[in-house]
């Protein structure tokens, strides 16, 4: 009976993996749209004075949170890591100076690079270099740092 249960569990896992693999193209469409929305919000935030930026940032957080939540499910672990970093940075900030906004720009650019280069999983050497660069940038901006 235990062997039959193991066979059923393995069959269910295989079916779930097939469903997820089938949705990968849809994920790329979803995340591309999320990045388009983030770019639009970034443009809005950039167009106002620093003291008026704070109320717009929760919208960036919400979309970045969606990106973070979906990336790992579809094999884009770097999207999850960078989306999480963006969320933690946004929620820790009250001052939205041009310097703080510059880090948001770098995180968004990194997300675009991941998609453009098809960096799945940890992204290999390119992913490691990207995370190392962002690590330095986040530290320089005063954190908090969640990238590993």
N, CA, C and O of each residue as an XYZ file, in Angstrom:
592
protein
N       0.821     -1.203      0.000
C       0.000      0.000      0.000
C       0.867      1.270      0.000
O       0.529      2.264     -0.644
N       1.991      1.219      0.735
C       2.873      2.380      0.796
C       3.445      2.693     -0.580
O       3.576      3.861     -0.944
N       3.790      1.654     -1.355
C       4.320      1.880     -2.703
C       3.279      2.552     -3.589
O       3.610      3.426     -4.390
N       2.042      2.151     -3.445
C       0.975      2.758     -4.235
C       0.802      4.234     -3.876
O       0.609      5.074     -4.755
N       0.871      4.544     -2.576
C       0.787      5.943     -2.139
C       1.951      6.757     -2.690
O       1.771      7.898     -3.115
N       3.144      6.169     -2.683
C       4.317      6.862     -3.238
C       4.138      7.112     -4.727
O       4.472      8.188     -5.224
N       3.612      6.121     -5.442
C       3.360      6.278     -6.876
C       2.358      7.388     -7.137
O       2.539      8.189     -8.053
N       1.293      7.438     -6.328
C       0.282      8.482     -6.476
C       0.865      9.850     -6.169
O       0.591     10.815     -6.883
N       1.680      9.946     -5.099
C       2.319     11.218     -4.748
C       3.222     11.691     -5.869
O       3.207     12.869     -6.226
N       4.011     10.780     -6.429
C       4.913     11.149     -7.519
C       4.132     11.566     -8.756
O       4.528     12.487     -9.470
N       3.028     10.887     -9.001
C       2.178     11.242    -10.139
C       1.575     12.632     -9.950
O       1.522     13.421    -10.894
N       1.125     12.930     -8.742
C       0.543     14.250     -8.461
C       1.595     15.343     -8.595
O       1.315     16.415     -9.133
N       2.803     15.076     -8.109
C       3.889     16.043     -8.234
C       4.205     16.279     -9.708
O       4.388     17.423    -10.125
N       4.270     15.222    -10.488
C       4.553     15.358    -11.920
C       3.474     16.180    -12.622
O       3.781     17.009    -13.479
N       2.216     15.950    -12.260
C       1.125     16.727    -12.859
C       1.223     18.202    -12.473
O       1.034     19.085    -13.310
N       1.519     18.457    -11.205
C       1.649     19.847    -10.747
C       2.804     20.539    -11.466
O       2.677     21.691    -11.880
N       3.922     19.847    -11.613
C       5.064     20.426    -12.317
C       4.728     20.713    -13.777
O       5.181     21.714    -14.332
N       3.943     19.849    -14.396
C       3.532     20.067    -15.786
C       2.635     21.290    -15.906
O       2.755     22.060    -16.859
N       1.741     21.471    -14.949
C       0.863     22.642    -14.956
C       1.694     23.916    -14.817
O       1.485     24.886    -15.545
N       2.634     23.904    -13.878
C       3.486     25.078    -13.663
C       4.310     25.373    -14.915
O       4.437     26.527    -15.325
N       4.869     24.325    -15.518
C       5.653     24.521    -16.749
C       4.785     25.102    -17.857
O       5.248     25.922    -18.649
N       3.527     24.677    -17.913
C       2.611     25.194    -18.920
C       2.253     26.654    -18.714
O       1.887     27.351    -19.661
N       2.358     27.115    -17.480
C       2.032     28.507    -17.166
C       3.240     29.445    -17.266
O       3.100     30.655    -17.087
N       4.407     28.899    -17.546
C       5.613     29.726    -17.573
C       5.504     30.866    -18.588
O       5.912     31.991    -18.300
N       4.961     30.583    -19.760
C       4.778     31.638    -20.759
C       3.827     32.709    -20.270
O       4.044     33.897    -20.504
N       2.764     32.284    -19.586
C       1.822     33.248    -19.016
C       2.513     34.082    -17.939
O       2.286     35.288    -17.843
N       3.363     33.436    -17.123
C       4.093     34.180    -16.099
C       4.928     35.278    -16.747
O       4.940     36.412    -16.269
N       5.620     34.951    -17.826
C       6.455     35.959    -18.481
C       5.611     37.126    -18.974
O       6.049     38.275    -18.919
N       4.409     36.842    -19.454
C       3.492     37.922    -19.840
C       3.082     38.736    -18.621
O       3.071     39.966    -18.664
N       2.742     38.042    -17.525
C       2.309     38.734    -16.304
C       3.413     39.633    -15.756
O       3.175     40.796    -15.429
N       4.623     39.084    -15.660
C       5.703     39.855    -15.062
C       6.123     41.001    -15.975
O       6.535     42.056    -15.492
N       6.025     40.809    -17.278
C       6.313     41.906    -18.204
C       5.313     43.043    -17.995
O       5.688     44.215    -18.000
N       4.060     42.695    -17.814
C       3.030     43.710    -17.534
C       3.280     44.381    -16.183
O       3.137     45.597    -16.057
N       3.651     43.592    -15.177
C       3.970     44.174    -13.860
C       5.124     45.160    -13.974
O       5.085     46.231    -13.368
N       6.144     44.811    -14.741
C       7.277     45.724    -14.911
C       6.873     46.973    -15.677
O       7.367     48.064    -15.390
N       5.990     46.826    -16.638
C       5.483     48.002    -17.359
C       4.765     48.935    -16.385
O       4.941     50.152    -16.434
N       3.960     48.356    -15.509
C       3.251     49.165    -14.506
C       4.231     49.810    -13.526
O       4.057     50.968    -13.146
N       5.259     49.065    -13.118
C       6.273     49.632    -12.225
C       7.002     50.792    -12.898
O       7.280     51.807    -12.260
N       7.309     50.644    -14.177
C       7.974     51.726    -14.909
C       7.090     52.974    -14.954
O       7.577     54.091    -14.779
N       5.798     52.782    -15.189
C       4.873     53.911    -15.206
C       4.807     54.613    -13.862
O       4.827     55.842    -13.794
N       4.729     53.830    -12.793
C       4.709     54.406    -11.449
C       6.023     55.110    -11.130
O       6.038     56.173    -10.510
N       7.125     54.500    -11.564
C       8.421     55.127    -11.333
C       8.489     56.480    -12.026
O       9.015     57.441    -11.465
N       7.969     56.558    -13.226
C       7.948     57.833    -13.951
C       7.114     58.866    -13.189
O       7.504     60.029    -13.087
N       5.968     58.440    -12.656
C       5.131     59.352    -11.858
C       5.876     59.836    -10.630
O       5.878     61.029    -10.327
N       6.509     58.914     -9.926
C       7.234     59.259     -8.700
C       8.389     60.203     -9.016
O       8.630     61.168     -8.290
N       9.087     59.923    -10.086
C      10.237     60.741    -10.470
C       9.846     62.164    -10.861
O      10.659     63.083    -10.769
N       8.611     62.339    -11.293
C       8.158     63.640    -11.793
C       7.739     64.604    -10.681
O       7.516     65.787    -10.935
N       7.634     64.100     -9.455
C       7.204     64.982     -8.361
C       8.373     65.249     -7.426
O       9.394     64.561     -7.455
N       8.192     66.259     -6.608
C       9.215     66.618     -5.620
C       9.376     65.491     -4.599
O       8.423     64.761     -4.329
N      10.578     65.345     -4.029
C      10.833     64.259     -3.082
C       9.815     64.155     -1.947
O       9.445     63.049     -1.551
N       9.364     65.277     -1.425
C       8.414     65.225     -0.299
C       7.028     64.721     -0.717
O       6.225     64.363      0.145
N       6.737     64.687     -2.005
C       5.444     64.201     -2.494
C       5.507     62.747     -2.973
O       4.499     62.205     -3.429
N       6.658     62.122     -2.876
C       6.825     60.768     -3.410
C       6.268     59.680     -2.495
O       5.767     58.664     -2.976
N       6.350     59.882     -1.207
C       5.959     58.863     -0.236
C       4.596     58.237     -0.471
O       4.479     57.012     -0.435
N       3.555     59.035     -0.712
C       2.226     58.443     -0.910
C       2.109     57.554     -2.148
O       1.195     56.733     -2.228
N       3.016     57.702     -3.112
C       2.967     56.878     -4.318
C       3.702     55.543     -4.154
O       3.465     54.599     -4.908
N       4.584     55.476     -3.175
C       5.440     54.302     -3.040
C       4.699     53.014     -2.668
O       5.140     51.943     -3.084
N       3.600     53.056     -1.908
C       2.889     51.794     -1.633
C       2.406     51.078     -2.899
O       2.290     49.853     -2.910
N       2.129     51.826     -3.948
C       1.737     51.186     -5.212
C       2.909     50.396     -5.805
O       2.722     49.305     -6.343
N       4.103     50.953     -5.701
C       5.295     50.240     -6.163
C       5.497     48.993     -5.310
O       5.803     47.922     -5.834
N       5.325     49.131     -4.001
C       5.450     47.983     -3.104
C       4.499     46.863     -3.520
O       4.908     45.705     -3.601
N       3.258     47.189     -3.779
C       2.245     46.173     -4.099
C       2.613     45.380     -5.345
O       2.509     44.153     -5.355
N       3.037     46.063     -6.377
C       3.398     45.360     -7.612
C       4.684     44.562     -7.415
O       4.787     43.431     -7.889
N       5.659     45.137     -6.724
C       6.899     44.413     -6.448
C       6.613     43.163     -5.617
O       7.269     42.137     -5.791
N       5.647     43.249     -4.726
C       5.259     42.096     -3.902
C       4.694     40.990     -4.786
O       4.978     39.814     -4.556
N       3.907     41.344     -5.784
C       3.389     40.350     -6.732
C       4.537     39.690     -7.508
O       4.555     38.471     -7.682
N       5.479     40.492     -7.966
C       6.628     39.972     -8.700
C       7.409     39.010     -7.807
O       7.805     37.928     -8.240
N       7.621     39.413     -6.578
C       8.350     38.591     -5.606
C       7.649     37.264     -5.395
O       8.294     36.216     -5.361
N       6.353     37.301     -5.256
C       5.601     36.100     -4.938
C       5.530     35.089     -6.069
O       5.427     33.888     -5.820
N       5.583     35.551     -7.291
C       5.407     34.654     -8.431
C       6.715     34.116     -9.006
O       6.737     33.021     -9.568
N       7.788     34.861     -8.874
C       9.037     34.505     -9.553
C       9.538     33.108     -9.279
O       9.794     32.346    -10.212
N       9.680     32.762     -8.018
C      10.219     31.460     -7.658
C       9.356     30.307     -8.122
O       9.871     29.230     -8.423
N       8.060     30.513     -8.183
C       7.148     29.452     -8.618
C       7.396     29.056    -10.066
O       7.092     27.933    -10.469
N       7.948     29.978    -10.847
C       8.159     29.725    -12.266
C       9.642     29.645    -12.630
O      10.007     29.726    -13.803
N      10.492     29.487    -11.614
C      11.914     29.296    -11.869
C      12.721     30.573    -12.000
O      13.884     30.528    -12.400
N      12.130     31.703    -11.672
C      12.837     32.977    -11.742
C      13.155     33.450    -10.323
O      12.576     34.413     -9.822
N      14.096     32.740     -9.693
C      14.447     33.015     -8.299
C      15.022     34.417     -8.105
O      14.820     35.035     -7.060
N      15.735     34.915     -9.107
C      16.285     36.269     -9.000
C      15.179     37.322     -8.960
O      15.315     38.335     -8.274
N      14.098     37.095     -9.681
C      12.966     38.033     -9.629
C      12.392     38.078     -8.219
O      12.030     39.143     -7.719
N      12.314     36.920     -7.588
C      11.826     36.865     -6.215
C      12.771     37.612     -5.278
O      12.324     38.398     -4.443
N      14.067     37.372     -5.410
C      15.047     38.019     -4.537
C      15.041     39.539     -4.711
O      15.072     40.280     -3.728
N      15.002     39.993     -5.946
C      15.060     41.439     -6.204
C      13.713     42.086     -5.878
O      13.674     43.201     -5.356
N      12.615     41.399     -6.180
C      11.306     41.913     -5.779
C      11.204     42.064     -4.269
O      10.656     43.048     -3.772
N      11.739     41.078     -3.536
C      11.745     41.162     -2.083
C      12.597     42.339     -1.612
O      12.203     43.073     -0.706
N      13.773     42.514     -2.235
C      14.631     43.639     -1.856
C      13.923     44.965     -2.093
O      14.011     45.873     -1.266
N      13.229     45.081     -3.207
C      12.495     46.311     -3.497
C      11.407     46.536     -2.449
O      11.239     47.656     -1.967
N      10.679     45.502     -2.097
C       9.638     45.633     -1.066
C      10.235     46.100      0.254
O       9.727     47.039      0.868
N      11.310     45.452      0.694
C      11.915     45.803      1.992
C      12.459     47.231      1.962
O      12.368     47.950      2.957
N      13.016     47.639      0.836
C      13.547     48.994      0.721
C      12.418     50.014      0.791
O      12.527     51.020      1.492
N      11.346     49.758      0.070
C      10.215     50.695      0.050
C       9.588     50.812      1.434
O       9.298     51.919      1.886
N       9.377     49.695      2.107
C       8.704     49.764      3.401
C       9.593     50.368      4.490
O       9.077     50.832      5.507
N      10.908     50.373      4.304
C      11.815     50.920      5.313
C      12.078     52.415      5.136
O      12.651     53.050      6.021
N      11.667     52.976      4.009
C      11.982     54.362      3.681
C      10.854     55.314      4.022
O       9.675     55.002      3.856
N      11.242     56.472      4.498
C      10.313     57.595      4.610
C      10.811     58.739      3.739
O      10.027     59.541      3.233
N      12.132     58.801      3.573
C      12.776     59.829      2.759
C      12.910     59.305      1.338
O      13.561     58.286      1.108
N      12.299     59.992      0.393
C      12.389     59.566     -1.000
C      13.162     60.579     -1.835
O      12.673     61.128     -2.822
N      14.395     60.795     -1.384
C      15.306     61.672     -2.119
C      15.627     61.051     -3.477
O      15.290     59.899     -3.749
N      16.283     61.842     -4.314
C      16.704     61.325     -5.610
C      17.644     60.127     -5.443
O      17.613     59.196     -6.248
N      18.480     60.152     -4.396
C      19.403     59.041     -4.152
C      18.640     57.759     -3.815
O      19.004     56.684     -4.293
N      17.593     57.857     -3.002
C      16.781     56.686     -2.678
C      16.072     56.175     -3.922
O      15.983     54.967     -4.145
N      15.580     57.078     -4.711
C      14.882     56.702     -5.937
C      15.843     56.045     -6.939
O      15.434     55.198     -7.733
N      17.110     56.438     -6.896
C      18.102     55.849     -7.795
C      18.246     54.347     -7.540
O      18.462     53.583     -8.481
N      18.129     53.913     -6.280
C      18.210     52.484     -6.001
C      16.980     51.762     -6.552
O      17.095     50.655     -7.079
N      15.822     52.371     -6.434
C      14.617     51.768     -7.024
C      14.837     51.577     -8.518
O      14.492     50.532     -9.070
N      15.407     52.580     -9.174
C      15.700     52.484    -10.615
C      16.607     51.286    -10.899
O      16.363     50.522    -11.832
N      17.659     51.127    -10.085
C      18.601     50.021    -10.299
C      17.918     48.669    -10.114
O      18.200     47.729    -10.857
N      17.034     48.562     -9.141
C      16.321     47.301     -8.908
C      15.383     46.992    -10.075
O      15.286     45.845    -10.510
N      14.696     48.014    -10.579
C      13.828     47.807    -11.740
C      14.647     47.413    -12.974
O      14.241     46.542    -13.743
N      15.789     48.054    -13.153
C      16.663     47.706    -14.282
C      17.145     46.265    -14.167
O      17.258     45.563    -15.171
N      17.426     45.828    -12.957
C      17.868     44.449    -12.743
C      16.761     43.466    -13.110
O      17.033     42.423    -13.704
N      15.527     43.786    -12.766
C      14.403     42.918    -13.130
C      14.269     42.818    -14.650
O      14.033     41.737    -15.190
N      14.419     43.936    -15.321
C      14.347     43.935    -16.784
C      15.471     43.087    -17.389
O      15.253     42.351    -18.352
N      16.670     43.197    -16.817
C      17.806     42.424    -17.300
C      17.547     40.922    -17.141
O      17.869     40.137    -18.034
N      16.971     40.529    -16.018
C      16.668     39.117    -15.768
C      15.763     38.573    -16.868
O      15.988     37.478    -17.384
N      14.754     39.334    -17.215
C      13.845     38.894    -18.277
C      14.524     38.921    -19.643
O      14.385     37.979    -20.424
N      15.246     39.977    -19.929
C      15.897     40.108    -21.234
C      16.906     38.987    -21.471
O      17.050     38.499    -22.592
N      17.595     38.587    -20.421
C      18.624     37.557    -20.546
C      18.092     36.160    -20.241
O      18.818     35.176    -20.382
N      16.823     36.067    -19.822
C      16.247     34.765    -19.494
C      16.958     34.096    -18.331
O      17.194     32.888    -18.358
N      17.299     34.872    -17.312
C      18.057     34.348    -16.174
C      17.146     33.578    -15.220
O      16.558     34.143    -14.297
N      17.049     32.300    -15.465
C      16.245     31.448    -14.598
C      17.095     30.942    -13.437
O      18.324     31.009    -13.476
N      16.428     30.439    -12.413
C      17.130     29.932    -11.235
C      17.953     31.040    -10.609
O      17.471     32.157    -10.422
N      19.205     30.722    -10.284
C      20.068     31.741     -9.672
C      20.779     32.595    -10.718
O      21.522     33.511    -10.365
N      20.560     32.307    -11.995
C      21.129     33.117    -13.066
C      22.594     32.855    -13.345
O      23.203     33.572    -14.139
N      23.177     31.846    -12.711
C      24.580     31.510    -12.947
C      25.522     32.660    -12.613
O      25.276     33.432    -11.686
N      26.589     32.762    -13.371
C      27.612     33.785    -13.122
C      27.042     35.193    -13.297
O      27.366     36.102    -12.533
N      26.191     35.364    -14.309
C      25.597     36.687    -14.528
C      24.691     37.062    -13.350
O      24.697     38.212    -12.911
N      23.929     36.124    -12.846
C      23.063     36.371    -11.700
C      23.865     36.712    -10.451
O      23.493     37.608     -9.694
N      24.967     35.994    -10.237
C      25.819     36.260     -9.076
C      26.418     37.663     -9.154
O      26.468     38.378     -8.153
N      26.872     38.054    -10.349
C      27.442     39.394    -10.529
C      26.373     40.466    -10.313
O      26.632     41.497     -9.693
N      25.186     40.215    -10.825
C      24.078     41.162    -10.652
C      23.756     41.342     -9.172
O      23.608     42.468     -8.697
N      23.646     40.235     -8.445
C      23.350     40.327     -7.007
C      24.467     41.029     -6.253
O      24.197     41.808     -5.339
N      25.710     40.767     -6.619
C      26.835     41.425     -5.946
C      26.783     42.941     -6.161
O      26.994     43.711     -5.224
N      26.506     43.361     -7.382
C      26.387     44.799     -7.672
C      25.243     45.423     -6.875
O      25.401     46.485     -6.273
N      24.094     44.754     -6.877
C      22.940     45.282     -6.143
C      23.192     45.292     -4.646
O      22.747     46.200     -3.943
N      23.899     44.294     -4.160
C      24.244     44.224     -2.738
C      25.000     45.481     -2.333
O      24.680     46.112     -1.325
N      26.002     45.837     -3.124
C      26.781     47.054     -2.846
C      25.888     48.295     -2.907
O      25.989     49.179     -2.056
N      25.019     48.357     -3.910
C      24.151     49.523     -4.071
C      23.177     49.669     -2.906
O      22.952     50.777     -2.421
N      22.605     48.565     -2.459
C      21.660     48.609     -1.337
C      22.383     49.021     -0.061
O      21.873     49.835      0.710
N      23.560     48.466      0.162
C      24.341     48.861      1.341
C      24.657     50.349      1.296
O      24.527     51.041      2.306
N      25.067     50.846      0.141
C      25.403     52.261     -0.008
C      24.192     53.153      0.239
O      24.330     54.279      0.718
N      22.997     52.643     -0.092
C      21.764     53.412      0.106
C      21.239     53.293      1.537
O      20.239     53.924      1.882
N      21.893     52.503      2.360
C      21.479     52.399      3.751
C      20.531     51.246      4.039
O      19.950     51.179      5.122
N      20.369     50.338      3.082
C      19.581     49.121      3.317
C      18.110     49.380      3.531
O      17.605     50.449      3.190
N      17.424     48.413      4.092
C      17.901     47.136      4.610
C      18.266     46.198      3.473
O      17.720     46.280      2.372
N      19.198     45.309      3.764
C      19.718     44.397      2.761
C      19.094     43.018      2.941
O      19.176     42.431      4.020
N      18.471     42.502      1.882
C      17.913     41.156      1.923
C      18.530     40.252      0.872
O      18.286     39.045      0.885
N      19.320     40.802     -0.036
C      19.949     40.007     -1.082
C      21.075     39.177     -0.473
O      21.851     39.664      0.349
N      21.148     37.919     -0.892
C      22.216     37.049     -0.378
C      23.123     36.605     -1.484
O      24.078     35.868     -1.240
